[in-house]
Amino acid sequence: GTFPNTGLYMDGAQDVVIERNTIHDFTRYGIVISAEDGTFQTDRIIVRFNVTYSNPVNIDCGGFNGRVLSARCVHNTSYNAPISTLFNAFGVDVIWKNNISYAVSGQHHFTHYLSPTDSPQSNFNLFWPDAFFQYKGVEYFSFSSYKSSTGQDANSLLTDPLFTPGALTLQSTSPAIHSGTPLTRTSSAGSRTLLPVLAPHYFSNGYGLTAGDTIQVGTS
């Protein structure tokens, strides 16, 4: 095929954050979190705050021989992907949350036919317009049938995100603003800079390369 055919391709890595990229008009994929070799696994990858558009598949989270483990795809905007805005393959503990998926007519919001025994989790996203969904190899032709049949995206919205004309930013009246959910919650009282949380895989400590994530407690 034509190279480069993918914007960002993560294969066999561990402890990586992919964030704040704008990726468009590649010939196959925008962002891929994969494991091509069956003897390796890709583990603890966070994909967040990215904008992808006009790639055949905008964001793929799942291996093609090996498995992706503990991946978090959150706060991304995916627009216009002829195959699928969001794509799943071989993966365990893969979670999609607080994303915006905007499909053009005839496109898939969510695709999952590789490794249909796996169970990617998806909720608190925004989809527009109504389009095709696929989960565990079963095709659904509307958001309502997909949601009621799979139990996925129970709290997600089917509504126009109201992008700014000519841009993939949100207008001030967008229903997407404040419509997501907290990534996690505290599990007990903390002490000084230590704060136990229920789901730490949404966060990074910087891996010794950059400053880690911080959590603000209260309003001050």
C-alpha positions in Angstrom: 0.0 0.0 0.0 0.9 3.7 0.1 3.3 4.6 2.9 3.1 6.1 5.4 -0.4 4.6 5.7 -0.8 5.3 9.5 -0.4 8.4 11.6 0.7 6.8 14.9 1.3 3.0 15.2 2.0 1.5 18.6 3.1 -2.1 18.4 4.2 -4.1 21.4 4.8 -1.1 23.7 4.1 -0.7 27.4 3.3 2.4 29.5 2.8 5.0 26.7 0.5 8.0 26.5 -0.6 9.2 23.1 -2.2 12.6 23.5 -3.1 16.0 21.9 -2.4 15.0 18.3 -4.3 15.9 15.2 -4.1 13.1 12.6 -5.9 13.1 9.2 -5.9 11.9 5.6 -3.8 8.8 6.0 -4.5 5.9 3.7 -5.4 3.3 6.4 -5.3 4.4 10.1 -5.1 7.5 12.2 -4.0 5.9 15.5 -3.3 2.2 16.1 -2.7 0.5 19.4 -1.8 -3.0 18.3 0.3 -6.2 19.0 1.3 -7.7 15.6 3.4 -10.6 17.1 1.4 -13.2 19.0 4.3 -13.7 21.5 4.1 -10.1 22.6 1.4 -8.0 24.3 0.8 -4.2 24.3 0.0 -3.1 27.8 -1.1 0.1 29.7 -1.6 2.5 26.8 -3.6 5.8 27.2 -5.0 7.5 24.1 -6.5 10.9 25.1 -7.3 14.3 23.8 -6.6 13.4 20.1 -8.5 14.7 17.0 -8.6 12.3 14.1 -10.5 12.7 10.9 -10.7 11.5 7.3 -8.7 8.3 7.8 -10.3 5.0 6.8 -10.1 3.9 10.4 -9.5 6.8 12.8 -8.7 5.0 16.1 -8.0 1.3 16.4 -7.4 -0.3 19.8 -6.6 -4.0 19.6 -4.0 -6.4 18.4 -4.0 -8.4 15.2 -2.0 -11.4 16.6 -1.1 -10.5 20.1 -3.4 -8.8 22.6 -3.7 -5.2 23.8 -4.1 -5.1 27.6 -5.4 -2.3 29.9 -5.9 0.3 27.2 -7.9 3.5 27.8 -9.2 5.6 24.9 -10.7 8.8 26.4 -11.6 12.4 25.4 -10.9 11.9 21.7 -12.7 13.3 18.8 -13.1 11.1 15.7 -14.7 12.4 12.5 -15.4 10.9 9.1 -13.8 7.5 8.7 -15.0 5.5 5.7 -14.5 2.2 7.5 -15.0 3.0 11.2 -14.4 5.9 13.5 -13.6 3.6 16.4 -12.2 0.0 15.9 -11.6 -2.9 18.2 -9.4 -6.0 17.7 -7.7 -8.5 20.1 -7.9 -6.8 23.5 -8.6 -7.3 27.2 -9.6 -4.5 29.5 -10.0 -2.0 26.7 -12.2 1.0 27.6 -13.7 3.8 25.5 -15.0 6.7 27.4 -15.9 10.4 26.9 -15.2 10.3 23.2 -17.0 12.0 20.3 -17.6 10.0 17.2 -19.1 11.7 14.1 -19.8 9.4 11.2 -20.7 10.5 7.7 -23.6 8.6 6.0 -23.0 4.9 5.7 -20.1 4.7 8.1 -19.5 2.7 11.3 -19.2 4.4 14.7 -17.9 1.2 16.4 -16.5 -1.9 14.8 -15.6 -5.2 16.5 -15.4 -8.4 14.5 -11.8 -9.5 15.3 -11.7 -11.7 18.4 -15.4 -11.5 19.1 -15.0 -13.3 22.4 -13.3 -10.2 23.9 -15.4 -7.6 25.5 -14.3 -4.0 24.9 -16.2 -1.6 27.2 -17.7 1.6 25.9 -19.8 4.3 27.7 -20.4 8.0 28.2 -19.5 8.8 24.6 -21.3 11.0 22.1 -22.3 9.6 18.6 -23.7 11.5 15.7 -25.6 10.9 13.5 -27.3 7.5 13.9 -25.2 5.0 12.0 -23.8 1.4 12.1 -22.4 -0.3 15.1 -20.7 -3.7 15.4 -20.0 -5.6 18.6 -18.7 -9.1 19.1 -19.1 -9.7 15.3 -22.8 -8.7 15.3 -23.9 -5.9 13.1 -26.4 -3.3 14.4 -28.1 -0.7 12.1 -29.0 1.8 14.8 -27.7 3.1 18.0 -30.8 2.0 19.9 -30.5 -1.6 18.7 -26.8 -1.7 19.5 -27.3 -0.3 23.0 -30.2 -2.4 24.0 -28.7 -5.7 22.6 -25.1 -5.3 24.0 -25.5 -3.2 27.1 -22.7 -1.0 25.9 -22.9 2.8 25.8 -25.9 2.8 28.2 -25.1 6.4 29.2 -23.9 7.7 25.8 -25.6 10.3 23.8 -26.9 10.3 20.2 -27.0 14.0 19.4 -25.2 16.6 17.3 -22.1 17.8 19.1 -22.4 21.2 17.5 -18.9 21.6 16.1 -17.7 25.1 15.3 -18.3 25.7 11.6 -15.1 24.8 9.8 -13.4 23.3 12.8 -13.6 20.2 15.1 -13.9 22.4 18.3 -17.2 22.7 20.2 -19.5 25.6 20.2 -20.4 27.0 23.7 -23.9 25.5 23.5 -22.6 22.0 22.6 -24.4 19.1 24.4 -21.0 17.4 24.6 -19.7 19.9 27.2 -19.8 18.4 30.7 -21.7 15.3 29.4 -19.0 12.8 30.1 -18.1 11.1 33.4 -15.2 11.3 35.8 -12.5 8.8 34.7 -12.3 7.4 38.3 -13.1 8.2 41.9 -11.2 8.0 45.1 -11.3 4.7 46.9 -10.4 6.1 50.4 -9.0 9.1 52.1 -5.5 10.1 51.0 -2.5 11.6 52.8 -0.5 14.5 51.5 0.3 13.7 47.9 -1.0 10.1 48.0 -4.6 9.6 46.9 -5.9 6.1 46.3 -8.2 5.8 43.2 -10.5 3.0 41.9 -9.1 3.0 38.4 -5.4 4.1 38.1 -5.0 3.0 34.5 -6.5 6.3 33.3 -3.4 8.1 34.6 0.3 8.3 34.0 3.2 9.0 36.3 5.3 10.3 33.5 7.4 7.2 33.3 10.5 9.2 34.3 10.4 11.2 31.1 8.0 14.0 31.9 5.8 15.2 34.8 3.0 12.8 35.8 -0.7 13.5 35.9 -2.1 15.5 38.8 -5.5 15.2 40.4 -7.1 18.3 41.8 -9.0 17.8 45.0 -11.7 20.4 45.7 -11.7 23.9 44.1 -8.7 25.5 45.7 
